[in-house]
Amino acid sequence: MNQAPTAAQLQQRLQQVLQPSQLEVIDESHQHHGHAGANGTGFGSHFRVRITAGAFAGKSAVARHRLVYDALQDFMDQGLHALAIEAQTPKV
């Protein structure tokens, strides 16, 4: 079994791929104990991502979320079960 991803790993990947101006990754797994997809450890299965990136300019909310999911796909394969995404463009 693969090791569950950490908030730091997700943050590093999103920083590399989307180069956001603001980024916060919060592990909320402990709030989902006993829910579908919870791994029983309280870590590494459910995350909240708050991200502001120029890469989102002109894109719909669905397209913004797709960019985040695409950047984190290999973590999804390792047991990341759920992402709550708040994706915005920088205010000009």
N, CA, C and O atoms as a MOPAC input file, in Angstrom:
PM7 MOZYME 1SCF
protein

 N      0.84500 1    -1.18900 1     0.00000 1
 C      0.00000 1     0.00000 1     0.00000 1
 C      0.88500 1     1.24600 1     0.00000 1
 O      1.89200 1     1.29700 1     0.70600 1
 N      0.51100 1     2.23300 1    -0.78200 1
 C      1.26100 1     3.48400 1    -0.85800 1
 C      1.01900 1     4.32800 1     0.38700 1
 O     -0.02100 1     4.21200 1     1.03600 1
 N      1.97800 1     5.16900 1     0.70900 1
 C      1.85500 1     6.08100 1     1.84300 1
 C      0.90800 1     7.21900 1     1.47700 1
 O      0.93600 1     7.72000 1     0.35300 1
 N      0.07200 1     7.62200 1     2.42900 1
 C     -0.87200 1     8.71000 1     2.19600 1
 C     -0.11400 1    10.01500 1     1.95800 1
 O      0.92100 1    10.25300 1     2.58100 1
 N     -0.61600 1    10.85000 1     1.07200 1
 C      0.04300 1    12.12700 1     0.79700 1
 C     -0.09400 1    13.08900 1     1.97400 1
 O     -0.99100 1    12.95200 1     2.80600 1
 N      0.81200 1    14.06200 1     2.02600 1
 C      0.77400 1    15.08800 1     3.06800 1
 C      0.41000 1    16.43500 1     2.44400 1
 O      0.52200 1    16.62900 1     1.23400 1
 N     -0.03000 1    17.36100 1     3.30200 1
 C     -0.35300 1    18.71100 1     2.83900 1
 C      0.88000 1    19.35500 1     2.21200 1
 O      0.76700 1    20.06100 1     1.21000 1
 N      2.06100 1    19.11900 1     2.79400 1
 C      3.29200 1    19.71200 1     2.26000 1
 C      3.59300 1    19.20200 1     0.85600 1
 O      4.04200 1    19.96700 1     0.00300 1
 N      3.35200 1    17.92700 1     0.60900 1
 C      3.59000 1    17.37300 1    -0.72900 1
 C      2.63200 1    17.97900 1    -1.74700 1
 O      3.04300 1    18.33000 1    -2.85300 1
 N      1.36200 1    18.10500 1    -1.38200 1
 C      0.38300 1    18.70200 1    -2.28600 1
 C      0.72600 1    20.16000 1    -2.55000 1
 O      0.63300 1    20.63000 1    -3.68400 1
 N      1.12000 1    20.87100 1    -1.50600 1
 C      1.46600 1    22.28600 1    -1.65500 1
 C      2.65900 1    22.44600 1    -2.59100 1
 O      2.65700 1    23.32000 1    -3.45700 1
 N      3.67200 1    21.60800 1    -2.41900 1
 C      4.85400 1    21.68900 1    -3.27800 1
 C      4.49000 1    21.43800 1    -4.74100 1
 O      4.96100 1    22.15100 1    -5.62700 1
 N      3.66400 1    20.43900 1    -4.99700 1
 C      3.26400 1    20.12600 1    -6.37600 1
 C      2.47800 1    21.26900 1    -6.99400 1
 O      2.75500 1    21.67200 1    -8.12400 1
 N      1.49900 1    21.79600 1    -6.26600 1
 C      0.69400 1    22.89600 1    -6.80100 1
 C      1.54700 1    24.12700 1    -7.04900 1
 O      1.32500 1    24.85000 1    -8.02000 1
 N      2.52100 1    24.37400 1    -6.17900 1
 C      3.43800 1    25.50600 1    -6.36400 1
 C      4.22100 1    25.33200 1    -7.66500 1
 O      4.36500 1    26.27900 1    -8.43700 1
 N      4.71800 1    24.13900 1    -7.90300 1
 C      5.50900 1    23.85700 1    -9.10000 1
 C      4.67800 1    23.97500 1   -10.37300 1
 O      5.11000 1    24.58600 1   -11.35000 1
 N      3.49200 1    23.39000 1   -10.35700 1
 C      2.69000 1    23.28100 1   -11.58100 1
 C      1.91500 1    24.56200 1   -11.89500 1
 O      1.89100 1    24.99600 1   -13.04700 1
 N      1.28400 1    25.17000 1   -10.89400 1
 C      0.39200 1    26.30600 1   -11.14400 1
 C      0.97500 1    27.65600 1   -10.73500 1
 O      0.39500 1    28.69500 1   -11.05100 1
 N      2.09600 1    27.66000 1   -10.04600 1
 C      2.77600 1    28.88200 1    -9.61600 1
 C      1.79400 1    29.91700 1    -9.05400 1
 O      1.69200 1    31.02900 1    -9.57100 1
 N      1.08400 1    29.54600 1    -8.00600 1
 C      0.08000 1    30.45600 1    -7.44600 1
 C      0.69500 1    31.62800 1    -6.69300 1
 O      1.82500 1    31.55600 1    -6.21100 1
 N     -0.07600 1    32.70700 1    -6.60300 1
 C      0.34600 1    33.85000 1    -5.79700 1
 C     -0.04600 1    33.63800 1    -4.34000 1
 O      0.56900 1    34.20400 1    -3.43600 1
 N     -1.06700 1    32.82300 1    -4.11800 1
 C     -1.47600 1    32.44100 1    -2.76600 1
 C     -1.86100 1    30.97200 1    -2.78800 1
 O     -2.48200 1    30.49100 1    -3.73600 1
 N     -1.47700 1    30.26100 1    -1.71700 1
 C     -1.78000 1    28.83000 1    -1.65600 1
 C     -1.84700 1    28.38700 1    -0.20500 1
 O     -0.96400 1    28.68500 1     0.59900 1
 N     -2.90400 1    27.67500 1     0.10600 1
 C     -3.06100 1    27.06400 1     1.42000 1
 C     -3.62600 1    25.66500 1     1.20800 1
 O     -4.63700 1    25.50000 1     0.52600 1
 N     -2.97900 1    24.65700 1     1.78800 1
 C     -3.44000 1    23.27600 1     1.71200 1
 C     -3.64900 1    22.79900 1     3.14400 1
 O     -2.72400 1    22.82400 1     3.95700 1
 N     -4.86300 1    22.36600 1     3.44600 1
 C     -5.22800 1    21.96400 1     4.80000 1
 C     -5.68100 1    20.50700 1     4.78200 1
 O     -6.56000 1    20.13400 1     4.00500 1
 N     -5.07900 1    19.68800 1     5.63700 1
 C     -5.48800 1    18.28900 1     5.77500 1
 C     -6.69200 1    18.24800 1     6.71300 1
 O     -6.56300 1    18.50400 1     7.91000 1
 N     -7.86300 1    17.92600 1     6.16300 1
 C     -9.09600 1    17.86000 1     6.94200 1
 C     -9.53100 1    16.41500 1     7.17600 1
 O    -10.68800 1    16.16100 1     7.51200 1
 N     -8.61500 1    15.47600 1     7.00100 1
 C     -8.93500 1    14.05400 1     7.08600 1
 C     -9.55700 1    13.68100 1     8.43100 1
 O    -10.47000 1    12.85700 1     8.48400 1
 N     -9.07600 1    14.27500 1     9.50100 1
 C     -9.58200 1    13.95600 1    10.83800 1
 C    -11.07600 1    14.24500 1    10.97400 1
 O    -11.74400 1    13.66200 1    11.82800 1
 N    -11.60300 1    15.14100 1    10.13600 1
 C    -13.02900 1    15.48000 1    10.17700 1
 C    -13.87700 1    14.44700 1     9.44200 1
 O    -15.10500 1    14.49700 1     9.50300 1
 N    -13.23400 1    13.51800 1     8.75300 1
 C    -13.95600 1    12.55700 1     7.91700 1
 C    -13.78300 1    11.12500 1     8.40400 1
 O    -14.03200 1    10.18100 1     7.65300 1
 N    -13.36100 1    10.95300 1     9.64400 1
 C    -13.16900 1     9.61800 1    10.21500 1
 C    -14.45300 1     8.79700 1    10.06600 1
 O    -15.53100 1     9.24300 1    10.45900 1
 N    -14.33200 1     7.61900 1     9.50700 1
 C    -15.48400 1     6.74700 1     9.30800 1
 C    -16.24600 1     6.99800 1     8.01900 1
 O    -17.15800 1     6.24000 1     7.68800 1
 N    -15.89600 1     8.03400 1     7.29300 1
 C    -16.56100 1     8.33200 1     6.01400 1
 C    -15.92800 1     7.52100 1     4.89100 1
 O    -14.83600 1     6.97300 1     5.04500 1
 N    -16.61200 1     7.45200 1     3.78000 1
 C    -16.06800 1     6.78200 1     2.60200 1
 C    -14.74400 1     7.42800 1     2.22000 1
 O    -14.62500 1     8.65300 1     2.18900 1
 N    -13.77100 1     6.61100 1     1.93400 1
 C    -12.47300 1     7.10300 1     1.50700 1
 C    -11.52000 1     7.42000 1     2.63300 1
 O    -10.33400 1     7.63700 1     2.38700 1
 N    -12.00700 1     7.45500 1     3.87800 1
 C    -11.11200 1     7.70900 1     5.01800 1
 C    -10.21600 1     6.49200 1     5.18700 1
 O    -10.67300 1     5.35500 1     5.07300 1
 N     -8.94100 1     6.73300 1     5.45800 1
 C     -7.99100 1     5.62200 1     5.55200 1
 C     -7.79300 1     5.12100 1     6.97800 1
 O     -6.99100 1     4.21500 1     7.20000 1
 N     -8.50400 1     5.68800 1     7.94700 1
 C     -8.42100 1     5.22900 1     9.31800 1
 C     -7.30700 1     5.86500 1    10.13600 1
 O     -7.23100 1     5.64200 1    11.34400 1
 N     -6.43500 1     6.65600 1     9.50200 1
 C     -5.32800 1     7.27300 1    10.22700 1
 C     -5.64100 1     8.70400 1    10.64900 1
 O     -4.98900 1     9.24700 1    11.54100 1
 N     -6.63400 1     9.31600 1    10.01000 1
 C     -6.93200 1    10.71800 1    10.28500 1
 C     -6.07500 1    11.67900 1     9.48400 1
 O     -6.14200 1    12.89100 1     9.68800 1
 N     -5.26500 1    11.14300 1     8.56800 1
 C     -4.37800 1    11.97500 1     7.74900 1
 C     -4.37500 1    11.48600 1     6.29900 1
 O     -4.55400 1    10.29600 1     6.03900 1
 N     -4.17000 1    12.41300 1     5.35600 1
 C     -3.85200 1    12.06800 1     3.98100 1
 C     -4.97100 1    11.63600 1     3.07100 1
 O     -4.69600 1    11.13000 1     1.98300 1
 N     -6.23600 1    11.81200 1     3.46200 1
 C     -7.31100 1    11.38500 1     2.56900 1
 C     -8.22200 1    12.51700 1     2.11400 1
 O     -8.77200 1    12.45200 1     1.01500 1
 N     -8.39600 1    13.54600 1     2.92700 1
 C     -9.30600 1    14.65800 1     2.61500 1
 C     -8.57300 1    15.98700 1     2.83500 1
 O     -8.06400 1    16.25700 1     3.92300 1
 N     -8.53000 1    16.80800 1     1.78500 1
 C     -7.82100 1    18.08300 1     1.86500 1
 C     -8.67600 1    19.22800 1     1.36400 1
 O     -9.57100 1    19.03400 1     0.54200 1
 N     -8.39500 1    20.42000 1     1.86200 1
 C     -8.96700 1    21.66900 1     1.34800 1
 C     -7.81600 1    22.44500 1     0.72200 1
 O     -6.75900 1    22.60800 1     1.33100 1
 N     -8.03500 1    22.92400 1    -0.50700 1
 C     -7.03300 1    23.71700 1    -1.22500 1
 C     -7.62500 1    25.08700 1    -1.50400 1
 O     -8.66400 1    25.21300 1    -2.15000 1
 N     -6.94400 1    26.10900 1    -1.00500 1
 C     -7.30200 1    27.50000 1    -1.31300 1
 C     -6.16100 1    28.03800 1    -2.15600 1
 O     -5.02500 1    28.13900 1    -1.69400 1
 N     -6.47500 1    28.38200 1    -3.40100 1
 C     -5.40900 1    28.73100 1    -4.33600 1
 C     -5.83100 1    29.90800 1    -5.20800 1
 O     -6.96500 1    29.97800 1    -5.68300 1
 N     -4.89100 1    30.82900 1    -5.40700 1
 C     -5.07100 1    31.96100 1    -6.30800 1
 C     -3.93100 1    31.90100 1    -7.31700 1
 O     -2.75700 1    31.92900 1    -6.94700 1
 N     -4.29000 1    31.81800 1    -8.59800 1
 C     -3.25300 1    31.66500 1    -9.62900 1
 C     -3.67400 1    32.33500 1   -10.92700 1
 O     -4.83800 1    32.28800 1   -11.32500 1
 N     -2.70100 1    32.95600 1   -11.57400 1
 C     -2.93200 1    33.55900 1   -12.88100 1
 C     -3.34300 1    32.52600 1   -13.92300 1
 O     -4.00500 1    32.86800 1   -14.90300 1
 N     -2.96100 1    31.26400 1   -13.72200 1
 C     -3.31700 1    30.18600 1   -14.65300 1
 C     -4.82600 1    29.99000 1   -14.75200 1
 O     -5.30800 1    29.37500 1   -15.70400 1
 N     -5.57500 1    30.50600 1   -13.78100 1
 C     -7.02700 1    30.34400 1   -13.78100 1
 C     -7.75000 1    31.44100 1   -14.56400 1
 O     -8.96100 1    31.35200 1   -14.76600 1
 N     -7.03600 1    32.45800 1   -15.00000 1
 C     -7.66100 1    33.59400 1   -15.69000 1
 C     -8.44900 1    33.12700 1   -16.91000 1
 O     -7.94300 1    32.36700 1   -17.73600 1
 N     -9.69000 1    33.59000 1   -17.00900 1
 C    -10.54300 1    33.28000 1   -18.15100 1
 C    -11.12100 1    31.88000 1   -18.13400 1
 O    -11.77900 1    31.47900 1   -19.09500 1
 N    -10.89400 1    31.12000 1   -17.06400 1
 C    -11.38400 1    29.74300 1   -16.99800 1
 C    -12.58700 1    29.65300 1   -16.05800 1
 O    -12.68500 1    30.39200 1   -15.07900 1
 N    -13.48600 1    28.74400 1   -16.37400 1
 C    -14.64600 1    28.49700 1   -15.52200 1
 C    -14.19800 1    27.81000 1   -14.23400 1
 O    -13.06900 1    27.33100 1   -14.13200 1
 N    -15.09000 1    27.77100 1   -13.26300 1
 C    -14.78200 1    27.08700 1   -11.99800 1
 C    -14.43500 1    25.62300 1   -12.25000 1
 O    -13.51200 1    25.09300 1   -11.63000 1
 N    -15.15100 1    24.97100 1   -13.13800 1
 C    -14.87800 1    23.56400 1   -13.45300 1
 C    -13.48500 1    23.41200 1   -14.06300 1
 O    -12.75800 1    22.48200 1   -13.71600 1
 N    -13.11000 1    24.30800 1   -14.96000 1
 C    -11.78600 1    24.23600 1   -15.59100 1
 C    -10.68200 1    24.49800 1   -14.56600 1
 O     -9.61700 1    23.88400 1   -14.62900 1
 N    -10.93000 1    25.39800 1   -13.63400 1
 C     -9.94800 1    25.67500 1   -12.57800 1
 C     -9.74900 1    24.43300 1   -11.70900 1
 O     -8.61900 1    24.06000 1   -11.39100 1
 N    -10.84900 1    23.80400 1   -11.33400 1
 C    -10.77100 1    22.58900 1   -10.52100 1
 C    -10.04500 1    21.47900 1   -11.27300 1
 O     -9.26800 1    20.72800 1   -10.68400 1
 N    -10.29700 1    21.37900 1   -12.56800 1
 C     -9.64200 1    20.35100 1   -13.38700 1
 C     -8.12600 1    20.56100 1   -13.37400 1
 O     -7.37700 1    19.58700 1   -13.29500 1
 N     -7.66600 1    21.79100 1   -13.44800 1
 C     -6.22600 1    22.06900 1   -13.39100 1
 C     -5.62100 1    21.58900 1   -12.07300 1
 O     -4.52400 1    21.03100 1   -12.05200 1
 N     -6.34100 1    21.80800 1   -10.98300 1
 C     -5.85900 1    21.35400 1    -9.67400 1
 C     -5.84500 1    19.83100 1    -9.62300 1
 O     -4.85000 1    19.23700 1    -9.20700 1
 N     -6.93900 1    19.19100 1   -10.04300 1
 C     -7.00100 1    17.72200 1   -10.05500 1
 C     -5.90300 1    17.12900 1   -10.94100 1
 O     -5.26000 1    16.14800 1   -10.56800 1
 N     -5.69700 1    17.72000 1   -12.09600 1
 C     -4.65400 1    17.20700 1   -13.00500 1
 C     -3.27600 1    17.29300 1   -12.36000 1
 O     -2.46500 1    16.37800 1   -12.50400 1
 N     -3.00700 1    18.38300 1   -11.65300 1
 C     -1.70900 1    18.55600 1   -11.00000 1
 C     -1.49600 1    17.52700 1    -9.88900 1
 O     -0.36100 1    17.16500 1    -9.58100 1
 N     -2.59100 1    17.06100 1    -9.29100 1
 C     -2.49400 1    16.16300 1    -8.13800 1
 C     -2.90300 1    14.72300 1    -8.44500 1
 O     -3.09900 1    13.93100 1    -7.52300 1
 N     -3.03200 1    14.37500 1    -9.71700 1
 C     -3.55300 1    13.06000 1   -10.08800 1
 C     -2.77500 1    11.90300 1    -9.46700 1
 O     -3.38500 1    10.93800 1    -9.00600 1
 N     -1.45700 1    11.97400 1    -9.44500 1
 C     -0.70600 1    10.85200 1    -8.88000 1
 C     -0.95800 1    10.70700 1    -7.38200 1
 O     -0.85900 1     9.60200 1    -6.84800 1
 N     -1.28500 1    11.80700 1    -6.69200 1
 C     -1.64500 1    11.70800 1    -5.28200 1
 C     -3.01900 1    11.05600 1    -5.12200 1
 O     -3.25400 1    10.32900 1    -4.15700 1
 N     -3.91900 1    11.31500 1    -6.06200 1
 C     -5.22200 1    10.65700 1    -6.04600 1
 C     -5.01500 1     9.14300 1    -6.15500 1
 O     -5.69800 1     8.36400 1    -5.49000 1
 N     -4.08200 1     8.74600 1    -6.98600 1
 C     -3.77300 1     7.33200 1    -7.16300 1
 C     -3.17700 1     6.71500 1    -5.89900 1
 O     -3.22900 1     5.49800 1    -5.72300 1
 N     -2.60900 1     7.54500 1    -5.01500 1
 C     -1.97200 1     7.07000 1    -3.78100 1
 C     -2.91000 1     7.09400 1    -2.57900 1
 O     -2.49100 1     6.75000 1    -1.47400 1
 N     -4.15300 1     7.48600 1    -2.76200 1
 C     -5.07900 1     7.44600 1    -1.64100 1
 C     -5.72200 1     8.76600 1    -1.27200 1
 O     -6.55200 1     8.81500 1    -0.36400 1
 N     -5.35300 1     9.84400 1    -1.96100 1
 C     -6.04600 1    11.11300 1    -1.74600 1
 C     -7.47700 1    10.90900 1    -2.24000 1
 O     -7.70300 1    10.64900 1    -3.42200 1
 N     -8.43100 1    11.02900 1    -1.33400 1
 C     -9.81100 1    10.68700 1    -1.66700 1
 C    -10.65100 1    11.89200 1    -2.07400 1
 O    -11.47800 1    11.79900 1    -2.98100 1
 N    -10.44000 1    13.02000 1    -1.40400 1
 C    -11.31700 1    14.16300 1    -1.65600 1
 C    -10.56900 1    15.48500 1    -1.53600 1
 O     -9.69900 1    15.66000 1    -0.68300 1
 N    -10.93500 1    16.40400 1    -2.41700 1
 C    -10.40800 1    17.76200 1    -2.39400 1
 C    -11.56700 1    18.74000 1    -2.36200 1
 O    -12.50000 1    18.63500 1    -3.15800 1
 N    -11.50700 1    19.68500 1    -1.44700 1
 C    -12.40700 1    20.83000 1    -1.46900 1
 C    -11.55500 1    21.96300 1    -2.03100 1
 O    -10.55600 1    22.35800 1    -1.42900 1
 N    -11.95600 1    22.48000 1    -3.18700 1
 C    -11.11000 1    23.45000 1    -3.89600 1
 C    -11.77400 1    24.81500 1    -3.92700 1
 O    -12.93800 1    24.95100 1    -4.30400 1
 N    -11.00700 1    25.82900 1    -3.52000 1
 C    -11.40900 1    27.22400 1    -3.64600 1
 C    -10.35800 1    27.86100 1    -4.55100 1
 O     -9.26800 1    28.20700 1    -4.09400 1
 N    -10.68600 1    28.01700 1    -5.83700 1
 C     -9.72000 1    28.49200 1    -6.83700 1
 C    -10.14300 1    29.84600 1    -7.38400 1
 O    -11.25200 1    30.01300 1    -7.89200 1
 N     -9.22500 1    30.82100 1    -7.26700 1
 C     -9.52000 1    32.18000 1    -7.70900 1
 C     -8.40100 1    32.72500 1    -8.58100 1
 O     -7.27800 1    32.22200 1    -8.56300 1
 N     -8.72400 1    33.75300 1    -9.33900 1
 C     -7.71300 1    34.48500 1   -10.08100 1
 C     -7.24500 1    35.65000 1    -9.21300 1
 O     -7.98800 1    36.11600 1    -8.35000 1
 N     -6.02200 1    36.12200 1    -9.43600 1
 C     -5.53800 1    37.26800 1    -8.65800 1
 C     -6.41300 1    38.50600 1    -8.92600 1
 O     -6.87900 1    38.72400 1   -10.04500 1
 N     -6.61800 1    39.29100 1    -7.89400 1
 C     -7.35000 1    40.55700 1    -8.05700 1
 C     -6.37000 1    41.57500 1    -8.65400 1
 O     -5.22300 1    41.68300 1    -8.22000 1
 N     -6.84300 1    42.30900 1    -9.64700 1
 C     -5.95300 1    43.24800 1   -10.32500 1
 C     -6.11900 1    44.64400 1    -9.77100 1
 O     -5.44800 1    45.57100 1   -10.22300 1

